[in-house]
Amino acid sequence: MRLAVLVSGTGSILEAMLGRDLPVMLVGADRACRGLSIAHDASIETILVGRDDWVASGTDASGRRGFDRDGYSCDLARRLAGAGADVVAMAGFGTILADSFFAWGSGRYRGRVLNTHPSLLPAFPGWHAVRDALAAGVSETGCTVHMAIPEVDAGPMLAQQAVPVLDGDDEAALHERIKTVEREFYPATIAAFLERCGQERILEGQPR
Ligand code: GAR
């Protein structure tokens, strides 16, 4: 199985995947970011599919130029498939993928996209999960690995792990404690998923 990773930020989860020898053959990003440099340094092929290239025609209700999410998602799927990616792991990817991503190529990526999220879903979905958990005053949060679907931070869960909130935690400290867990937990869950997909392929008589 050929694994692509999607990043937008510092890429520390990607770094952990590479440290675990996951078969990452491609790294994609929606913006210039450190994650792309990590891939370059590891001699892994990269693609930058910039959000800014997908401005929707017309403006939204507040007069802002919109984002052509369908067009973007379709193009990203086309480019990942063109590079031969079978499974996609999002690692801090900052663009919500529309159904056109999952539907592309007769549904090539349905059930083939994983995500890690820094909360115990369904609690605190969205981009500010750590901040929201602190604001809610919970004593414990954590991380969730799940199959991605067009709804944000939803989809069947594969694994979860709790992380305590400690006195004096700010967003950065708590997020870093969660990421320390994600760096172990996400690569291990992906490895198990790839193994399962490979076995399914053998049963279907396809090359692994
Ligand atoms: C991780 O904590 C990941 O769970 C989160 O972005 C961080 C990426 O860290 N993803 C989301 O919040 C998705 N909703 P990194 O850039 O250091 O790898």
Boltz pocket constraint, residues with backbone or C-beta under 6 A from the ligand:
constraints:
  - pocket:
      binder: B
      contacts: [[A, 8], [A, 9], [A, 10], [A, 11], [A, 12], [A, 13], [A, 14], [A, 91], [A, 92], [A, 93], [A, 116], [A, 117], [A, 118], [A, 126], [A, 127], [A, 129], [A, 153], [A, 175], [A, 179], [A, 182]]
      max_distance: 6.0
